[in-house]
């Protein structure tokens, strides 16, 4: 989870299959290209979290990440597919997928993950 001073709430890591059922009314709408059937969430062993001072986060933010699993236990070909804002934080979200651990031996192509944040007063 992102930590820092200020007020914020991490709405969540919405990995493909979770977003449709976990969506809240004040959560930024996912992009039309988001494919809930492209989930690789069940293969995550340890998820790295992006860090950034809470004061510099936008009020609402989402980033759609694409990646593949090559069986090594790590995501490969990690890339930002779309983002709600042209912001370098999207790159940090992508980097967190590169640093996350996945089940060794799992191979998948075309995984998608949606990271979403909504700030709220504490």
N, CA, C and O atoms as CSV, one atom per row, in Angstrom:
chain,resi,resn,atom,element,x,y,z
A,1,UNK,N,N,0.843,-1.178,0.000
A,1,UNK,CA,C,0.000,0.000,0.000
A,1,UNK,C,C,0.881,1.231,0.000
A,1,UNK,O,O,1.967,1.229,0.578
A,2,UNK,N,N,0.416,2.269,-0.642
A,2,UNK,CA,C,1.118,3.530,-0.681
A,2,UNK,C,C,0.997,4.181,0.686
A,2,UNK,O,O,-0.093,4.215,1.257
A,3,UNK,N,N,2.086,4.693,1.215
A,3,UNK,CA,C,2.058,5.337,2.524
A,3,UNK,C,C,2.626,6.736,2.400
A,3,UNK,O,O,3.454,7.005,1.529
A,4,UNK,N,N,2.185,7.616,3.260
A,4,UNK,CA,C,2.719,8.965,3.254
A,4,UNK,C,C,1.811,9.898,4.007
A,4,UNK,O,O,0.801,9.478,4.571
A,5,UNK,N,N,2.167,11.167,4.018
A,5,UNK,CA,C,1.348,12.149,4.705
A,5,UNK,C,C,0.249,12.617,3.777
A,5,UNK,O,O,0.339,12.456,2.560
A,6,UNK,N,N,-0.792,13.200,4.360
A,6,UNK,CA,C,-1.900,13.685,3.566
A,6,UNK,C,C,-3.087,12.755,3.682
A,6,UNK,O,O,-3.137,11.918,4.584
A,7,UNK,N,N,-4.029,12.891,2.793
A,7,UNK,CA,C,-5.233,12.078,2.866
A,7,UNK,C,C,-5.390,11.320,1.573
A,7,UNK,O,O,-5.251,11.880,0.485
A,8,UNK,N,N,-5.679,10.051,1.699
A,8,UNK,CA,C,-5.886,9.233,0.526
A,8,UNK,C,C,-6.462,7.896,0.934
A,8,UNK,O,O,-6.415,7.511,2.102
A,9,UNK,N,N,-6.986,7.220,-0.008
A,9,UNK,CA,C,-7.423,5.833,0.192
A,9,UNK,C,C,-7.070,5.080,-1.068
A,9,UNK,O,O,-7.379,5.525,-2.174
A,10,UNK,N,N,-6.443,3.977,-0.912
A,10,UNK,CA,C,-6.172,3.149,-2.076
A,10,UNK,C,C,-7.402,2.295,-2.284
A,10,UNK,O,O,-7.702,1.411,-1.482
A,11,UNK,N,N,-8.100,2.559,-3.345
A,11,UNK,CA,C,-9.291,1.787,-3.646
A,11,UNK,C,C,-8.899,0.360,-3.936
A,11,UNK,O,O,-9.633,-0.567,-3.593
A,12,UNK,N,N,-7.772,0.171,-4.551
A,12,UNK,CA,C,-7.310,-1.198,-4.647
A,12,UNK,C,C,-6.550,-1.541,-5.891
A,12,UNK,O,O,-6.527,-0.816,-6.886
A,13,UNK,N,N,-5.941,-2.666,-5.780
A,13,UNK,CA,C,-5.361,-3.336,-6.932
A,13,UNK,C,C,-6.510,-4.136,-7.499
A,13,UNK,O,O,-6.920,-5.134,-6.905
A,14,UNK,N,N,-7.025,-3.734,-8.603
A,14,UNK,CA,C,-8.100,-4.486,-9.225
A,14,UNK,C,C,-7.492,-5.291,-10.344
A,14,UNK,O,O,-7.278,-4.783,-11.444
A,15,UNK,N,N,-7.221,-6.512,-10.069
A,15,UNK,CA,C,-6.712,-7.400,-11.094
A,15,UNK,C,C,-7.920,-7.867,-11.891
A,15,UNK,O,O,-8.944,-8.238,-11.318
A,16,UNK,N,N,-7.805,-7.848,-13.130
A,16,UNK,CA,C,-8.848,-8.165,-14.099
A,16,UNK,C,C,-10.150,-8.685,-13.523
A,16,UNK,O,O,-11.135,-7.947,-13.539
A,17,UNK,N,N,-10.219,-9.891,-13.024
A,17,UNK,CA,C,-11.472,-10.493,-12.595
A,17,UNK,C,C,-12.117,-9.814,-11.412
A,17,UNK,O,O,-13.324,-9.961,-11.216
A,18,UNK,N,N,-11.367,-9.074,-10.610
A,18,UNK,CA,C,-11.918,-8.467,-9.403
A,18,UNK,C,C,-12.606,-7.143,-9.681
A,18,UNK,O,O,-13.526,-6.772,-8.952
A,19,UNK,N,N,-12.199,-6.437,-10.684
A,19,UNK,CA,C,-12.672,-5.069,-10.876
A,19,UNK,C,C,-14.172,-4.982,-11.056
A,19,UNK,O,O,-14.807,-4.078,-10.513
A,20,UNK,N,N,-14.740,-5.886,-11.792
A,20,UNK,CA,C,-16.163,-5.794,-12.084
A,20,UNK,C,C,-17.004,-5.918,-10.824
A,20,UNK,O,O,-18.053,-5.282,-10.725
A,21,UNK,N,N,-16.573,-6.720,-9.863
A,21,UNK,CA,C,-17.370,-6.914,-8.662
A,21,UNK,C,C,-16.985,-5.969,-7.543
A,21,UNK,O,O,-17.772,-5.779,-6.615
A,22,UNK,N,N,-15.791,-5.363,-7.593
A,22,UNK,CA,C,-15.329,-4.509,-6.513
A,22,UNK,C,C,-15.494,-3.026,-6.815
A,22,UNK,O,O,-15.158,-2.190,-5.976
A,23,UNK,N,N,-15.993,-2.690,-7.966
A,23,UNK,CA,C,-16.094,-1.302,-8.376
A,23,UNK,C,C,-16.977,-0.513,-7.418
A,23,UNK,O,O,-18.074,-0.962,-7.084
A,24,UNK,N,N,-16.521,0.651,-6.969
A,24,UNK,CA,C,-17.301,1.533,-6.126
A,24,UNK,C,C,-17.721,2.733,-6.953
A,24,UNK,O,O,-17.080,3.053,-7.954
A,25,UNK,N,N,-18.801,3.406,-6.541
A,25,UNK,CA,C,-19.349,4.489,-7.344
A,25,UNK,C,C,-18.382,5.659,-7.488
A,25,UNK,O,O,-18.428,6.354,-8.503
A,26,UNK,N,N,-17.504,5.906,-6.507
A,26,UNK,CA,C,-16.581,7.020,-6.618
A,26,UNK,C,C,-15.233,6.600,-7.196
A,26,UNK,O,O,-14.312,7.414,-7.264
A,27,UNK,N,N,-15.109,5.367,-7.604
A,27,UNK,CA,C,-13.892,4.871,-8.221
A,27,UNK,C,C,-13.870,5.288,-9.684
A,27,UNK,O,O,-14.896,5.211,-10.359
A,28,UNK,N,N,-12.727,5.728,-10.184
A,28,UNK,CA,C,-12.663,6.064,-11.608
A,28,UNK,C,C,-13.078,4.865,-12.459
A,28,UNK,O,O,-12.683,3.732,-12.182
A,29,UNK,N,N,-13.858,5.116,-13.470
A,29,UNK,CA,C,-14.300,4.034,-14.348
A,29,UNK,C,C,-13.101,3.435,-15.072
A,29,UNK,O,O,-12.219,4.166,-15.522
A,30,UNK,N,N,-13.065,2.113,-15.185
A,30,UNK,CA,C,-11.954,1.492,-15.909
A,30,UNK,C,C,-12.045,1.808,-17.400
A,30,UNK,O,O,-13.125,2.104,-17.910
A,31,UNK,N,N,-10.928,1.747,-18.085
A,31,UNK,CA,C,-10.946,2.023,-19.527
A,31,UNK,C,C,-11.725,0.953,-20.281
A,31,UNK,O,O,-11.835,-0.185,-19.823
A,32,UNK,N,N,-12.258,1.316,-21.423
A,32,UNK,CA,C,-13.037,0.379,-22.234
A,32,UNK,C,C,-12.204,-0.813,-22.673
A,32,UNK,O,O,-12.750,-1.887,-22.923
A,33,UNK,N,N,-10.883,-0.639,-22.770
A,33,UNK,CA,C,-10.021,-1.732,-23.220
A,33,UNK,C,C,-9.701,-2.735,-22.109
A,33,UNK,O,O,-9.041,-3.742,-22.365
A,34,UNK,N,N,-10.153,-2.479,-20.894
A,34,UNK,CA,C,-9.904,-3.376,-19.766
A,34,UNK,C,C,-10.692,-4.666,-19.966
A,34,UNK,O,O,-11.914,-4.640,-20.110
A,35,UNK,N,N,-9.984,-5.795,-19.973
A,35,UNK,CA,C,-10.601,-7.098,-20.220
A,35,UNK,C,C,-10.554,-7.949,-18.953
A,35,UNK,O,O,-9.512,-8.526,-18.643
A,36,UNK,N,N,-11.663,-8.038,-18.213
A,36,UNK,CA,C,-11.681,-8.804,-16.972
A,36,UNK,C,C,-11.319,-10.276,-17.134
A,36,UNK,O,O,-10.953,-10.921,-16.151
A,37,UNK,N,N,-11.408,-10.818,-18.328
A,37,UNK,CA,C,-11.064,-12.227,-18.523
A,37,UNK,C,C,-9.545,-12.440,-18.630
A,37,UNK,O,O,-9.087,-13.577,-18.748
A,38,UNK,N,N,-8.765,-11.351,-18.588
A,38,UNK,CA,C,-7.308,-11.449,-18.723
A,38,UNK,C,C,-6.600,-11.455,-17.366
A,38,UNK,O,O,-5.447,-11.035,-17.267
A,39,UNK,N,N,-7.275,-11.924,-16.336
A,39,UNK,CA,C,-6.705,-11.902,-14.993
A,39,UNK,C,C,-5.602,-12.938,-14.815
A,39,UNK,O,O,-5.719,-14.079,-15.261
A,40,UNK,N,N,-4.542,-12.519,-14.159
A,40,UNK,CA,C,-3.469,-13.428,-13.736
A,40,UNK,C,C,-3.283,-13.304,-12.228
A,40,UNK,O,O,-2.259,-13.722,-11.686
A,41,UNK,N,N,-4.278,-12.728,-11.553
A,41,UNK,CA,C,-4.218,-12.469,-10.116
A,41,UNK,C,C,-3.970,-13.738,-9.308
A,41,UNK,O,O,-3.236,-13.703,-8.320
A,42,UNK,N,N,-4.555,-14.829,-9.702
A,42,UNK,CA,C,-4.420,-16.059,-8.920
A,42,UNK,C,C,-2.996,-16.603,-8.931
A,42,UNK,O,O,-2.680,-17.509,-8.159
A,43,UNK,N,N,-2.138,-16.075,-9.782
A,43,UNK,CA,C,-0.754,-16.542,-9.867
A,43,UNK,C,C,0.214,-15.685,-9.053
A,43,UNK,O,O,1.406,-15.985,-9.000
A,44,UNK,N,N,-0.290,-14.612,-8.411
A,44,UNK,CA,C,0.586,-13.739,-7.624
A,44,UNK,C,C,0.964,-14.428,-6.320
A,44,UNK,O,O,0.101,-14.923,-5.595
A,45,UNK,N,N,2.251,-14.454,-6.033
A,45,UNK,CA,C,2.763,-15.001,-4.780
A,45,UNK,C,C,3.037,-13.849,-3.814
A,45,UNK,O,O,2.650,-13.909,-2.647
A,46,UNK,N,N,3.699,-12.813,-4.297
A,46,UNK,CA,C,3.989,-11.622,-3.491
A,46,UNK,C,C,3.902,-10.396,-4.387
A,46,UNK,O,O,4.583,-10.307,-5.409
A,47,UNK,N,N,3.050,-9.448,-3.985
A,47,UNK,CA,C,2.809,-8.259,-4.794
A,47,UNK,C,C,3.635,-7.086,-4.274
A,47,UNK,O,O,3.514,-6.711,-3.108
A,48,UNK,N,N,4.463,-6.512,-5.121
A,48,UNK,CA,C,5.197,-5.290,-4.776
A,48,UNK,C,C,4.238,-4.108,-4.931
A,48,UNK,O,O,3.346,-4.134,-5.779
A,49,UNK,N,N,4.424,-3.094,-4.125
A,49,UNK,CA,C,3.558,-1.921,-4.157
A,49,UNK,C,C,4.337,-0.705,-4.638
A,49,UNK,O,O,5.483,-0.513,-4.232
A,50,UNK,N,N,3.742,0.118,-5.491
A,50,UNK,CA,C,4.417,1.356,-5.893
A,50,UNK,C,C,4.413,2.334,-4.721
A,50,UNK,O,O,3.492,2.318,-3.905
A,51,UNK,N,N,5.418,3.168,-4.636
A,51,UNK,CA,C,5.449,4.162,-3.561
A,51,UNK,C,C,5.496,5.554,-4.163
A,51,UNK,O,O,6.088,5.786,-5.217
A,52,UNK,N,N,4.858,6.460,-3.463
A,52,UNK,CA,C,4.825,7.849,-3.890
A,52,UNK,C,C,4.244,8.660,-2.751
A,52,UNK,O,O,3.331,8.185,-2.076
A,53,UNK,N,N,4.733,9.859,-2.511
A,53,UNK,CA,C,4.135,10.681,-1.453
A,53,UNK,C,C,2.655,10.922,-1.721
A,53,UNK,O,O,2.271,11.289,-2.832
A,54,UNK,N,N,1.829,10.715,-0.704
A,54,UNK,CA,C,0.382,10.866,-0.869
A,54,UNK,C,C,0.009,12.251,-1.369
A,54,UNK,O,O,-0.971,12.398,-2.099
A,55,UNK,N,N,0.774,13.272,-0.990
A,55,UNK,CA,C,0.439,14.636,-1.399
A,55,UNK,C,C,0.558,14.835,-2.908
A,55,UNK,O,O,-0.049,15.756,-3.455
A,56,UNK,N,N,1.325,13.991,-3.587
A,56,UNK,CA,C,1.494,14.173,-5.026
A,56,UNK,C,C,0.583,13.275,-5.860
A,56,UNK,O,O,0.632,13.312,-7.089
A,57,UNK,N,N,-0.245,12.471,-5.199
A,57,UNK,CA,C,-1.180,11.628,-5.944
A,57,UNK,C,C,-2.366,12.452,-6.415
A,57,UNK,O,O,-2.826,13.335,-5.691
A,58,UNK,N,N,-2.869,12.186,-7.608
A,58,UNK,CA,C,-4.086,12.870,-8.049
A,58,UNK,C,C,-5.282,12.378,-7.233
A,58,UNK,O,O,-5.201,11.338,-6.580
A,59,UNK,N,N,-6.392,13.124,-7.267
A,59,UNK,CA,C,-7.587,12.730,-6.515
A,59,UNK,C,C,-8.156,11.405,-6.995
A,59,UNK,O,O,-8.614,10.597,-6.186
A,60,UNK,N,N,-8.133,11.179,-8.273
A,60,UNK,CA,C,-8.599,9.928,-8.875
A,60,UNK,C,C,-7.583,9.513,-9.920
A,60,UNK,O,O,-7.108,10.327,-10.712
A,61,UNK,N,N,-7.265,8.248,-9.904
A,61,UNK,CA,C,-6.206,7.795,-10.788
A,61,UNK,C,C,-6.378,6.315,-11.073
A,61,UNK,O,O,-6.691,5.543,-10.168
A,62,UNK,N,N,-6.176,5.909,-12.324
A,62,UNK,CA,C,-6.092,4.487,-12.662
A,62,UNK,C,C,-5.024,4.288,-13.722
A,62,UNK,O,O,-4.754,5.164,-14.542
A,63,UNK,N,N,-4.438,3.127,-13.677
A,63,UNK,CA,C,-3.462,2.706,-14.682
A,63,UNK,C,C,-3.770,1.273,-15.063
A,63,UNK,O,O,-3.938,0.417,-14.195
A,64,UNK,N,N,-3.844,1.011,-16.344
A,64,UNK,CA,C,-4.045,-0.338,-16.856
A,64,UNK,C,C,-2.682,-0.869,-17.301
A,64,UNK,O,O,-2.032,-0.293,-18.173
A,65,UNK,N,N,-2.265,-1.975,-16.686
A,65,UNK,CA,C,-0.966,-2.577,-16.950
A,65,UNK,C,C,-1.159,-3.859,-17.752
A,65,UNK,O,O,-2.084,-4.629,-17.491
A,66,UNK,N,N,-0.292,-4.081,-18.714
A,66,UNK,CA,C,-0.273,-5.337,-19.460
A,66,UNK,C,C,1.042,-6.048,-19.189
A,66,UNK,O,O,2.077,-5.401,-19.026
A,67,UNK,N,N,1.011,-7.370,-19.141
A,67,UNK,CA,C,2.235,-8.133,-18.921
A,67,UNK,C,C,2.019,-9.581,-19.317
A,67,UNK,O,O,0.892,-10.016,-19.551
A,68,UNK,N,N,3.110,-10.315,-19.387
A,68,UNK,CA,C,3.083,-11.751,-19.673
A,68,UNK,C,C,3.787,-12.476,-18.535
A,68,UNK,O,O,4.599,-11.886,-17.823
A,69,UNK,N,N,3.479,-13.743,-18.369
A,69,UNK,CA,C,4.184,-14.610,-17.435
A,69,UNK,C,C,4.907,-15.658,-18.261
A,69,UNK,O,O,4.288,-16.357,-19.063
A,70,UNK,N,N,6.224,-15.772,-18.067
A,70,UNK,CA,C,7.019,-16.696,-18.879
A,70,UNK,C,C,7.457,-17.945,-18.123
A,70,UNK,O,O,8.282,-18.711,-18.620
A,71,UNK,N,N,6.914,-18.156,-16.930
A,71,UNK,CA,C,7.248,-19.340,-16.154
A,71,UNK,C,C,8.384,-19.129,-15.171
A,71,UNK,O,O,8.663,-20.012,-14.360
A,72,UNK,N,N,9.047,-17.978,-15.225
A,72,UNK,CA,C,10.194,-17.704,-14.355
A,72,UNK,C,C,9.786,-17.272,-12.952
A,72,UNK,O,O,10.622,-17.217,-12.050
A,73,UNK,N,N,8.510,-16.967,-12.763
A,73,UNK,CA,C,8.047,-16.433,-11.476
A,73,UNK,C,C,7.978,-14.918,-11.453
A,73,UNK,O,O,7.666,-14.315,-10.426
A,74,UNK,N,N,8.274,-14.303,-12.604
A,74,UNK,CA,C,8.225,-12.845,-12.711
A,74,UNK,C,C,7.473,-12.442,-13.963
A,74,UNK,O,O,7.422,-13.191,-14.939
A,75,UNK,N,N,6.887,-11.251,-13.928
A,75,UNK,CA,C,6.206,-10.716,-15.100
A,75,UNK,C,C,7.243,-10.222,-16.101
A,75,UNK,O,O,8.274,-9.670,-15.715
A,76,UNK,N,N,6.969,-10.421,-17.373
A,76,UNK,CA,C,7.828,-9.935,-18.449
A,76,UNK,C,C,6.984,-9.105,-19.404
A,76,UNK,O,O,5.755,-9.178,-19.390
A,77,UNK,N,N,7.648,-8.325,-20.224
A,77,UNK,CA,C,6.943,-7.455,-21.187
A,77,UNK,C,C,5.925,-6.563,-20.478
A,77,UNK,O,O,4.831,-6.329,-20.993
A,78,UNK,N,N,6.291,-6.067,-19.296
A,78,UNK,CA,C,5.393,-5.204,-18.512
A,78,UNK,C,C,5.315,-3.844,-19.187
A,78,UNK,O,O,6.333,-3.255,-19.550
A,79,UNK,N,N,4.097,-3.358,-19.347
A,79,UNK,CA,C,3.906,-2.078,-20.023
A,79,UNK,C,C,2.631,-1.401,-19.535
A,79,UNK,O,O,1.695,-2.062,-19.085
A,80,UNK,N,N,2.609,-0.074,-19.632
A,80,UNK,CA,C,1.415,0.706,-19.338
A,80,UNK,C,C,0.571,0.695,-20.602
A,80,UNK,O,O,1.002,1.175,-21.650
A,81,UNK,N,N,-0.640,0.143,-20.499
A,81,UNK,CA,C,-1.535,0.114,-21.651
A,81,UNK,C,C,-2.308,1.423,-21.764
A,81,UNK,O,O,-2.459,1.975,-22.854
A,82,UNK,N,N,-2.791,1.909,-20.635
A,82,UNK,CA,C,-3.535,3.167,-20.578
A,82,UNK,C,C,-3.428,3.730,-19.178
A,82,UNK,O,O,-3.144,3.003,-18.227
A,83,UNK,N,N,-3.657,5.031,-19.053
A,83,UNK,CA,C,-3.658,5.674,-17.752
A,83,UNK,C,C,-4.626,6.847,-17.785
A,83,UNK,O,O,-4.823,7.475,-18.825
A,84,UNK,N,N,-5.223,7.134,-16.640
A,84,UNK,CA,C,-6.168,8.248,-16.580
A,84,UNK,C,C,-5.461,9.596,-16.651
A,84,UNK,O,O,-6.089,10.607,-16.966
A,85,UNK,N,N,-4.168,9.622,-16.363
A,85,UNK,CA,C,-3.407,10.863,-16.402
A,85,UNK,C,C,-2.026,10.601,-16.969
A,85,UNK,O,O,-1.449,9.541,-16.728
A,86,UNK,N,N,-1.485,11.553,-17.720
A,86,UNK,CA,C,-0.111,11.391,-18.211
A,86,UNK,C,C,0.852,11.675,-17.057
A,86,UNK,O,O,1.278,12.814,-16.863
A,87,UNK,N,N,1.184,10.655,-16.309
A,87,UNK,CA,C,1.903,10.835,-15.062
A,87,UNK,C,C,2.975,9.762,-14.922
A,87,UNK,O,O,2.770,8.626,-15.350
A,88,UNK,N,N,4.080,10.095,-14.346
A,88,UNK,CA,C,5.152,9.121,-14.165
A,88,UNK,C,C,4.791,8.038,-13.145
A,88,UNK,O,O,5.469,7.013,-13.081
A,89,UNK,N,N,3.741,8.243,-12.349
A,89,UNK,CA,C,3.336,7.224,-11.386
A,89,UNK,C,C,2.919,5.945,-12.103
A,89,UNK,O,O,3.071,4.859,-11.545
A,90,UNK,N,N,2.404,6.043,-13.307
A,90,UNK,CA,C,2.053,4.853,-14.084
A,90,UNK,C,C,3.269,3.964,-14.290
A,90,UNK,O,O,3.166,2.739,-14.233
A,91,UNK,N,N,4.409,4.576,-14.526
A,91,UNK,CA,C,5.646,3.821,-14.675
A,91,UNK,C,C,6.028,3.109,-13.387
A,91,UNK,O,O,6.566,2.002,-13.422
A,92,UNK,N,N,5.750,3.746,-12.239
A,92,UNK,CA,C,6.037,3.109,-10.949
A,92,UNK,C,C,5.108,1.925,-10.711
A,92,UNK,O,O,5.512,0.920,-10.125
A,93,UNK,N,N,3.871,2.043,-11.164
A,93,UNK,CA,C,2.931,0.922,-11.044
A,93,UNK,C,C,3.438,-0.237,-11.907
A,93,UNK,O,O,3.443,-1.385,-11.461
A,94,UNK,N,N,3.861,0.058,-13.133
A,94,UNK,CA,C,4.405,-0.990,-14.006
A,94,UNK,C,C,5.639,-1.628,-13.369
A,94,UNK,O,O,5.789,-2.850,-13.400
A,95,UNK,N,N,6.509,-0.822,-12.801
A,95,UNK,CA,C,7.723,-1.337,-12.150
A,95,UNK,C,C,7.358,-2.269,-10.996
A,95,UNK,O,O,8.059,-3.251,-10.753
A,96,UNK,N,N,6.271,-1.973,-10.285
A,96,UNK,CA,C,5.871,-2.840,-9.172
A,96,UNK,C,C,5.475,-4.229,-9.676
A,96,UNK,O,O,5.651,-5.218,-8.965
A,97,UNK,N,N,4.945,-4.308,-10.888
A,97,UNK,CA,C,4.640,-5.631,-11.463
A,97,UNK,C,C,5.912,-6.370,-11.837
A,97,UNK,O,O,5.979,-7.593,-11.714
A,98,UNK,N,N,6.924,-5.639,-12.293
A,98,UNK,CA,C,8.206,-6.265,-12.588
A,98,UNK,C,C,8.843,-6.823,-11.318
A,98,UNK,O,O,9.586,-7.804,-11.372
A,99,UNK,N,N,8.553,-6.200,-10.176
A,99,UNK,CA,C,9.141,-6.610,-8.900
A,99,UNK,C,C,8.273,-7.613,-8.140
A,99,UNK,O,O,8.719,-8.161,-7.132
A,100,UNK,N,N,7.068,-7.861,-8.589
A,100,UNK,CA,C,6.182,-8.824,-7.932
A,100,UNK,C,C,6.602,-10.245,-8.277
A,100,UNK,O,O,7.257,-10.485,-9.291
A,101,UNK,N,N,6.217,-11.178,-7.423
A,101,UNK,CA,C,6.528,-12.597,-7.661
A,101,UNK,C,C,5.263,-13.342,-8.046
A,101,UNK,O,O,4.196,-13.122,-7.473
A,102,UNK,N,N,5.396,-14.221,-9.019
A,102,UNK,CA,C,4.297,-15.042,-9.491
A,102,UNK,C,C,4.683,-16.514,-9.343
A,102,UNK,O,O,5.857,-16.837,-9.167
A,103,UNK,N,N,3.708,-17.386,-9.413
A,103,UNK,CA,C,3.984,-18.813,-9.286
A,103,UNK,C,C,4.933,-19.253,-10.394
A,103,UNK,O,O,4.642,-19.063,-11.575
A,104,UNK,N,N,6.069,-19.841,-10.018
A,104,UNK,CA,C,6.987,-20.353,-11.042
A,104,UNK,C,C,6.291,-21.428,-11.880
A,104,UNK,O,O,5.485,-22.204,-11.368
A,105,UNK,N,N,6.610,-21.457,-13.140
A,105,UNK,CA,C,6.026,-22.449,-14.045
A,105,UNK,C,C,4.765,-21.987,-14.749
A,105,UNK,O,O,4.323,-22.633,-15.700
A,106,UNK,N,N,4.166,-20.869,-14.301
A,106,UNK,CA,C,2.945,-20.368,-14.935
A,106,UNK,C,C,3.313,-19.529,-16.150
A,106,UNK,O,O,4.099,-18.587,-16.048
A,107,UNK,N,N,2.749,-19.867,-17.284
A,107,UNK,CA,C,2.961,-19.080,-18.500
A,107,UNK,C,C,1.615,-18.568,-18.983
A,107,UNK,O,O,0.670,-19.342,-19.136
A,108,UNK,N,N,1.527,-17.291,-19.220
A,108,UNK,CA,C,0.324,-16.645,-19.731
A,108,UNK,C,C,0.745,-15.435,-20.552
A,108,UNK,O,O,1.731,-14.770,-20.238
A,109,UNK,N,N,-0.002,-15.163,-21.590
A,109,UNK,CA,C,0.241,-13.979,-22.413
A,109,UNK,C,C,-0.999,-13.100,-22.371
A,109,UNK,O,O,-2.123,-13.600,-22.363
A,110,UNK,N,N,-0.793,-11.808,-22.344
A,110,UNK,CA,C,-1.904,-10.868,-22.380
A,110,UNK,C,C,-2.577,-10.625,-21.049
A,110,UNK,O,O,-3.766,-10.306,-21.018
A,111,UNK,N,N,-1.853,-10.766,-19.940
A,111,UNK,CA,C,-2.432,-10.461,-18.626
A,111,UNK,C,C,-2.688,-8.958,-18.529
A,111,UNK,O,O,-1.947,-8.156,-19.099
A,112,UNK,N,N,-3.735,-8.587,-17.807
A,112,UNK,CA,C,-4.028,-7.187,-17.537
A,112,UNK,C,C,-4.277,-7.011,-16.050
A,112,UNK,O,O,-4.799,-7.905,-15.384
A,113,UNK,N,N,-3.896,-5.844,-15.535
A,113,UNK,CA,C,-4.158,-5.477,-14.152
A,113,UNK,C,C,-4.552,-4.009,-14.114
A,113,UNK,O,O,-3.967,-3.182,-14.813
A,114,UNK,N,N,-5.537,-3.694,-13.302
A,114,UNK,CA,C,-6.004,-2.309,-13.162
A,114,UNK,C,C,-5.697,-1.834,-11.752
A,114,UNK,O,O,-6.187,-2.411,-10.781
A,115,UNK,N,N,-4.894,-0.791,-11.634
A,115,UNK,CA,C,-4.551,-0.170,-10.356
A,115,UNK,C,C,-5.335,1.121,-10.281
A,115,UNK,O,O,-5.305,1.920,-11.217
A,116,UNK,N,N,-6.050,1.340,-9.158
A,116,UNK,CA,C,-6.932,2.489,-9.041
A,116,UNK,C,C,-6.810,3.117,-7.661
A,116,UNK,O,O,-6.703,2.412,-6.657
A,117,UNK,N,N,-6.825,4.452,-7.614
A,117,UNK,CA,C,-6.738,5.209,-6.359
A,117,UNK,C,C,-7.815,6.282,-6.354
A,117,UNK,O,O,-8.094,6.903,-7.380
A,118,UNK,N,N,-8.425,6.497,-5.178
A,118,UNK,CA,C,-9.334,7.624,-4.956
A,118,UNK,C,C,-8.938,8.252,-3.636
A,118,UNK,O,O,-8.890,7.565,-2.616
A,119,UNK,N,N,-8.651,9.553,-3.636
A,119,UNK,CA,C,-8.342,10.255,-2.387
A,119,UNK,C,C,-9.639,10.603,-1.670
A,119,UNK,O,O,-10.637,10.977,-2.286
A,120,UNK,N,N,-9.593,10.468,-0.357
A,120,UNK,CA,C,-10.729,10.851,0.491
A,120,UNK,C,C,-10.190,11.550,1.725
A,120,UNK,O,O,-9.076,11.262,2.162
A,121,UNK,N,N,-10.961,12.462,2.292
A,121,UNK,CA,C,-10.508,13.073,3.544
A,121,UNK,C,C,-10.379,12.010,4.624
A,121,UNK,O,O,-11.199,11.095,4.702
A,122,UNK,N,N,-9.355,12.129,5.454
A,122,UNK,CA,C,-9.132,11.146,6.525
A,122,UNK,C,C,-10.122,11.310,7.647
A,122,UNK,O,O,-10.075,10.564,8.626
